[in-house]
Structures are given as C-alpha cells and as structure tokens.
Amino acid sequence: MDKVIVSGARLAARIGVSEQERAAAQELVVDVELETDTREAARTDDVRNAIDYAAVHALLAATAAARPRALVETLAADLAGAVLERFPARGVRVLVRKPGALRAHGADWAGVEITRRRDG
C-alpha cells in the first residue's frame, strides 16, 4: 500500500491532565501516514487525484487547536478521525509526541501512536 506522509508537524494544542497545563497551548510534534493508492495521481500527474499534504497539515493544525484535551490519546484519536473523514485514505497512523512531558526525567518526549482503518 502507498502512503502519503506528513512528518514532524509542529502543532499547538492545549493539552494536559491539569487545568494549569491546559491553560496555554503547547507545541506537539505529529507524524501522520495515510494509506492510499497513489497510482491514479502518478498516472495523471494531477493534484486533483492526490491527497494534498498541505491540506492534511492544515486539518491537523485546526483539529489540534479546536479544543482543550486532557490526554494525548484523545488528540491522536481526534486527528485520525478527522483525516479519515476528510481524505480518501484506507487507514491512518498517527504519532503524537509531547516534547516537554518527561523532560525533568531525562526523556526527549512521551507520546502515543495509533493506527485506525476504515474497516474498523
């Protein structure tokens, strides 16, 4: 299966378990892979037959900023659902990294990776 990939998207989101943590937007780093068939786009060389990765990024940013969330898991599920609703992908993998989550413990980031498919 072919993939359209957006890697390292920096998104602003109000996220965190405590109200204090959700008070201001934090930067998250998101990777998304959309499973799709790219043969028609390649054959025609026409963006109308492709998944526009700029539009994917815009949807990710809008979804992340739409409302506060306590959990990264919730954001990952919301991003996956939005992508599958808007684009003709068979499946989507979403990795959400929260760079500041465990910095005090010496970790570069903590996060969640999910995979969702149209068929369940």
Secondary structure as GFF3:
##gff-version 3
##sequence-region A 1 120
A	DSSP	beta_strand	2	13	.	.	.	ID=ss1
A	DSSP	alpha_helix	19	22	.	.	.	ID=ss2
A	DSSP	beta_strand	26	36	.	.	.	ID=ss3
A	DSSP	alpha_helix	39	44	.	.	.	ID=ss4
A	DSSP	three_ten_helix	47	49	.	.	.	ID=ss5
A	DSSP	alpha_helix	53	65	.	.	.	ID=ss6
A	DSSP	alpha_helix	72	86	.	.	.	ID=ss7
A	DSSP	beta_strand	91	98	.	.	.	ID=ss8
A	DSSP	three_ten_helix	103	105	.	.	.	ID=ss9
A	DSSP	beta_strand	110	117	.	.	.	ID=ss10
###
